[in-house]
Amino acid sequence: MILSPEIERYIRELHPTSDAVLAEMEAEAGRRGIPIVGPVVGRLLALLVMVSGSRRIFELGSAIGYSTIWLARAAGAGAEVHYTDLSEAKAREAQGWFERAGVADRIRIHVGEALEAFRSTSGEFDLVFNDLDKESYLQVLETVPSRLRPGGLLVSDNALWHERVLAPADAPSRAVVEFNRRSFGAEDLLTTLVPLRDGVLISVKR
Ligand SMILES: C[S@@+](CC[C@H](N)C(=O)[O-])C[C@H]1O[C@@H](n2cnc3c(N)ncnc32)[C@H](O)[C@@H]1O
């Protein structure tokens, strides 16, 4: 957590309790140590989908599909949301949650390397949510912006990487530092960093 525990708790307590499916997923993720964005960043994702009117969304790194459900619900009926994960088992589990959450009709599941799935899915996207292994972040920056519509969003989790961006001592930390630096410097993007939870980097395509 980047903010003080008291501020984290205050922000968390402002949020309404998650509905039964999301609450069950939060408990399950906690029990099994699956890193999900949680309700505070989930709500930020939903807000970004709604203000941008995003209907075509690609998620890079989806695990059991918790953030996918936030994106898919906010995008609404008839939207197209792409789920990706390396794990066949997680994808099968996610499908079950999507059915229970009533959003299975708008989600397409890809198992395997997320950026390969992204490259082989044609067309422009309104919003891409990036939650991959941190060493893939620079590749994301090289691949995604040219496929966003003007006004489209690239949103990345863990932009503060548990504060390790302050003293990057390993490859994932250095990758996040460089990703942040290049995102802020990119002429085709307008970027900001929201210090909620572990930091969310948001770039809009000019
Ligand atoms: C942090 S978790 C995703 C959590 C999810 N976004 C959420 O908040 O509910 C990251 C997931 O990305 C997957 N992943 C990591 N690198 C990947 C890659 N290169 N291609 C596809 N999936 C990848 C991992 O298997 C893991 O399940």
The ligand as a Gaussian input file, in Angstrom:
#p B3LYP/6-31G(d) Opt

LIG

0 1
 C       -2.100000      -9.534000     -11.425000
 S       -2.847000     -10.885000     -12.178000
 C       -4.256000     -10.203000     -12.988000
 C       -5.324000      -9.784000     -12.047000
 C       -6.556000      -9.217000     -12.718000
 N       -6.223000      -8.165000     -13.647000
 C       -7.501000      -8.676000     -11.676000
 O       -7.215000      -7.598000     -11.133000
 O       -8.505000      -9.326000     -11.377000
 C       -1.803000     -11.121000     -13.555000
 C       -2.194000     -12.300000     -14.429000
 O       -1.552000     -12.104000     -15.673000
 C       -1.133000     -13.348000     -16.163000
 N        0.009000     -13.057000     -17.018000
 C        1.220000     -12.555000     -16.642000
 N        1.995000     -12.391000     -17.719000
 C        1.272000     -12.794000     -18.794000
 C        1.514000     -12.853000     -20.189000
 N        2.683000     -12.471000     -20.687000
 N        0.517000     -13.272000     -21.008000
 C       -0.686000     -13.658000     -20.482000
 N       -0.972000     -13.630000     -19.163000
 C       -0.015000     -13.212000     -18.344000
 C       -0.799000     -14.189000     -14.951000
 O       -1.036000     -15.558000     -15.238000
 C       -1.764000     -13.638000     -13.899000
 O       -2.895000     -14.481000     -13.761000

